[in-house]
Amino acid sequence: MNGNYQNLGFNTNKPTYIPNQNTQPPYTNFPNSGTNQNLDISNDQFQYAYNILNNNPNQIASFYMSYPDSVEWRDRIFTGRIVHSTREYTLLKNEETNEWYVLPSIYLNYVIFNEEVNM
């Protein structure tokens, strides 16, 4: 890696203009929307998922997780009993193997419960 990209066919010319930095991307330009509306929606959805996990301790569930920066741990499924849950992580115990998992919420895709869920 010598930093010489010219022989790879990349265009090394500088752009002739600088785009307007004050414009919003088109996917956030909703009518009557505040600047933090998208953050509020994601926080509400995250809070809702946290409440479901927190209201269902000692239930057996399968956690579908994705680790995008890992080659061997790209997508994993962890199954076990929910011991404790916070906004940042869930503590899960696999009773068959007697293994404990601390699962960061940022990598959580979805959860499948084997029992009825308490809302």
C-alpha positions in Angstrom: 0.0 0.0 0.0 2.1 2.9 -1.3 -0.8 5.4 -1.6 -0.4 5.7 -5.4 -3.8 5.2 -6.8 -3.2 6.6 -10.3 -2.3 3.3 -11.8 -5.5 1.8 -10.5 -7.6 4.0 -12.8 -9.0 6.3 -10.2 -9.6 9.9 -11.2 -7.3 12.1 -9.1 -8.6 15.4 -10.4 -10.0 17.7 -7.8 -13.7 18.5 -8.0 -14.6 21.7 -9.9 -17.2 22.7 -7.3 -17.9 22.3 -3.6 -21.5 21.2 -2.8 -23.6 23.4 -0.6 -23.0 22.2 3.0 -26.2 23.7 4.3 -28.6 21.4 2.4 -30.1 18.3 4.1 -30.1 14.9 2.4 -33.4 14.2 0.6 -34.4 11.4 3.0 -34.5 13.7 6.0 -36.3 16.6 4.3 -39.8 15.9 5.6 -42.5 18.7 5.7 -43.1 20.1 9.2 -40.3 18.1 10.8 -37.8 19.3 13.4 -34.2 18.6 13.1 -34.2 16.0 15.9 -37.3 14.1 14.7 -35.4 11.2 13.2 -33.4 10.8 16.5 -36.6 10.9 18.5 -38.2 8.1 16.5 -35.2 5.8 16.8 -34.9 6.5 20.5 -38.6 5.7 21.0 -38.3 2.5 19.0 -35.2 1.6 21.0 -37.0 2.4 24.3 -39.9 0.2 23.2 -37.6 -2.8 22.5 -35.9 -2.2 25.9 -39.2 -2.2 27.7 -40.2 -5.5 26.1 -36.9 -7.1 27.2 -37.1 -5.6 30.6 -40.7 -6.8 31.2 -39.8 -10.4 30.3 -37.1 -11.6 32.7 -36.5 -15.3 33.0 -38.0 -16.0 29.6 -36.2 -18.1 27.0 -35.5 -16.1 23.8 -33.4 -16.2 20.7 -31.4 -13.0 20.0 -30.4 -12.5 16.4 -27.3 -10.3 16.3 -25.1 -8.9 13.5 -21.5 -7.9 13.9 -20.7 -6.1 10.6 -17.0 -5.6 11.3 -16.3 -9.3 12.0 -15.7 -12.0 9.3 -16.4 -15.1 11.5 -19.1 -13.5 13.7 -21.1 -11.7 11.0 -24.5 -13.0 12.0 -25.0 -15.0 15.2 -28.0 -16.4 17.2 -27.8 -16.6 21.0 -30.5 -18.6 22.7 -31.1 -18.6 26.5 -32.9 -17.3 29.5 -33.0 -13.5 29.9 -31.3 -12.7 33.2 -31.1 -8.9 33.0 -31.6 -6.2 30.4 -30.7 -2.5 30.2 -30.6 -0.1 27.3 -27.0 -1.0 26.5 -26.9 -4.7 26.9 -28.8 -7.9 27.8 -27.4 -10.6 30.0 -28.5 -14.1 28.7 -27.8 -17.5 30.2 -27.7 -20.6 28.1 -28.8 -23.3 30.5 -27.8 -26.2 28.2 -24.2 -25.2 28.0 -24.1 -23.1 31.2 -22.7 -20.2 29.2 -23.4 -16.5 30.0 -23.6 -13.9 27.2 -23.5 -10.1 27.5 -25.1 -9.0 24.3 -24.6 -5.3 23.4 -27.9 -3.8 22.2 -26.3 -2.0 19.3 -25.8 -5.3 17.4 -29.3 -6.6 18.1 -31.5 -7.2 15.0 -34.5 -8.9 16.6 -35.6 -11.3 19.3 -37.9 -14.4 19.1 -39.5 -15.4 22.4 -40.5 -19.1 23.0 -43.1 -18.1 25.5 -45.9 -15.5 25.7 -44.5 -12.0 25.9 -45.5 -9.6 28.7 -46.0 -6.1 27.4 
